[in-house]
Amino acid sequence: MISTKQNRLDPSNLDPGELEQLVGLLSRTGTPALVDEAGNRINLPEPVYRQLLRVLRMMQEGRAIVMLPEDETFTTQAAANYLGVSRQHLVNLTESQEIPCHKVGTHRRIYFKDLLDYDKRRNAERRTTLKGLAAKVDQEGFFEADYTGDEE
């Protein structure tokens, strides 16, 4: 398991002026690049550039960033906290194989990538259900688009 301290980017450790300069520089048009002391230049690939800019903007908002590799393992409690469910519910999800897990001794461990996959599936199912419900409400005529909220 990776130490969160080692993977935490705290905006309080940076000068706000430097952070603002970085965001400003990266927000300009053109291709961002890294240049070493010898003048060797390499353009930042688009996905790296977008992620770097996103991280810097969040830090500019005062938000700390924690980086985790997808193969990071979570305890059942940490995984439950991440998903916003009870630990027992998470254990039930692993037992029903909705979320894969492996054991270290007698303890379950869950890969971060598996939590991300489950969360994507769960959110997609929720969206589908809500769209179906909205369509049903619309079909039944329970919703009037011009409703003003005034009672007569």
C-alpha positions as a printed Julia matrix, in Angstrom:
152×3 Matrix{Float64}:
   0.0     0.0     0.0
   1.3     3.44   -0.92
   1.63    6.09    1.76
  -0.81    8.93    1.12
   1.77   11.39    2.47
   4.19   10.53   -0.31
   1.55   10.92   -3.03
  -0.09   14.09   -1.72
   0.38   17.42   -3.47
  -0.52   20.1    -0.95
  -1.08   23.57   -2.39
   0.1    25.13    0.87
   3.6    23.89    0.02
   3.67   26.07   -3.11
   3.89   29.8    -3.52
   0.46   31.02   -4.73
   2.15   33.36   -7.21
   4.1    30.51   -8.78
   0.96   28.4    -8.97
  -0.9    31.23  -10.69
   1.99   31.68  -13.14
   2.0    27.96  -13.96
  -1.75   27.89  -14.59
  -1.5    31.06  -16.7
   1.39   29.69  -18.73
  -0.29   26.35  -19.34
  -3.61   28.0   -20.22
  -2.12   29.85  -23.19
  -2.6    28.57  -26.7
   0.15   26.57  -28.34
   1.84   23.32  -27.57
   3.22   23.11  -24.02
   6.68   21.58  -23.75
   9.38   20.71  -21.27
  12.84   22.09  -21.86
  15.91   20.86  -19.98
  19.05   22.83  -19.09
  20.71   21.83  -22.37
  17.79   23.22  -24.37
  16.36   19.85  -25.34
  12.63   20.25  -25.85
   9.84   17.7   -25.74
   6.19   18.54  -26.3
   3.79   17.39  -23.6
   1.35   14.78  -24.89
  -2.23   16.11  -24.81
  -3.48   13.75  -22.03
  -0.51   14.66  -19.81
  -1.05   18.36  -20.49
  -4.79   18.21  -19.66
  -4.17   16.29  -16.44
  -1.37   18.61  -15.33
  -3.54   21.66  -15.95
  -6.43   20.05  -14.06
  -4.19   19.28  -11.07
  -2.79   22.82  -11.02
  -6.25   24.39  -11.23
  -7.5    22.27   -8.32
  -4.44   23.22   -6.31
  -5.11   26.87   -7.17
  -8.53   26.36   -5.53
  -6.72   25.22   -2.39
  -7.49   21.54   -2.93
  -4.85   18.93   -2.13
  -4.3    16.2    -4.71
  -3.55   12.55   -3.96
  -2.25   10.39   -6.79
  -3.03    6.68   -6.75
  -2.01    4.05   -9.28
  -4.85    1.85  -10.52
  -3.23   -1.22   -8.98
  -3.28    0.33   -5.48
  -5.05   -1.96   -3.01
  -7.73   -0.84   -0.6
  -9.0    -2.46    2.56
 -12.72   -3.14    2.64
 -13.24   -0.14    4.92
 -11.23    2.19    2.68
 -13.07    0.89   -0.4
 -16.43    1.37    1.33
 -15.45    4.92    2.28
 -14.44    5.65   -1.31
 -17.79    4.41   -2.66
 -19.82    5.95    0.14
 -21.34    2.67    1.29
 -21.14    0.63    4.48
 -18.32   -1.85    4.91
 -20.86   -4.7     5.12
 -22.45   -3.65    1.84
 -19.01   -3.62    0.23
 -18.25   -7.1     1.6
 -21.59   -8.27    0.14
 -20.56   -6.79   -3.24
 -17.29   -8.75   -3.14
 -19.08  -11.95   -2.11
 -21.53  -11.57   -5.01
 -18.51  -10.89   -7.24
 -19.83   -7.5    -8.35
 -16.47   -6.15   -7.18
 -13.48   -8.48   -7.53
 -11.2    -8.89   -4.54
  -8.23  -10.95   -3.46
  -7.18  -12.05   -0.02
  -4.07  -11.26    1.94
  -4.2   -13.82    4.7
  -7.83  -13.66    5.78
  -8.31  -10.01    4.77
  -9.96   -8.88    1.54
  -8.13   -6.38   -0.64
  -9.62   -4.54   -3.59
  -7.74   -2.92   -6.45
  -8.5     0.73   -7.08
  -9.18    0.0   -10.78
 -11.91   -2.44   -9.74
 -13.52    0.23   -7.56
 -13.41    2.65  -10.49
 -14.99    0.05  -12.8
 -17.78   -0.68  -10.31
 -18.41    3.03   -9.76
 -18.71    3.61  -13.53
 -21.16    0.71  -13.89
 -23.19    1.9   -10.89
 -23.39    5.45  -12.26
 -24.37    4.21  -15.74
 -27.14    2.08  -14.22
 -28.38    5.05  -12.2
 -28.46    7.28  -15.29
 -30.35    4.64  -17.27
 -32.87    4.21  -14.47
 -33.38    7.97  -14.12
 -33.81    8.43  -17.88
 -36.38    5.63  -17.9
 -38.22    7.17  -14.97
 -38.19   10.61  -16.61
 -39.53    9.12  -19.85
 -42.29    7.32  -17.93
 -43.27   10.52  -16.08
 -43.31   12.42  -19.36
 -45.32    9.69  -21.09
 -47.92    9.64  -18.29
 -48.26   13.4   -18.49
 -47.32   14.01  -14.86
 -44.93   16.78  -15.81
 -45.92   20.0   -17.5
 -43.05   21.91  -19.05
 -44.76   25.27  -18.52
 -45.52   24.71  -14.85
 -44.96   27.93  -12.89
 -45.5    26.62   -9.39
 -48.44   28.95   -8.71
 -51.38   27.3    -7.01
 -54.85   28.43   -8.07
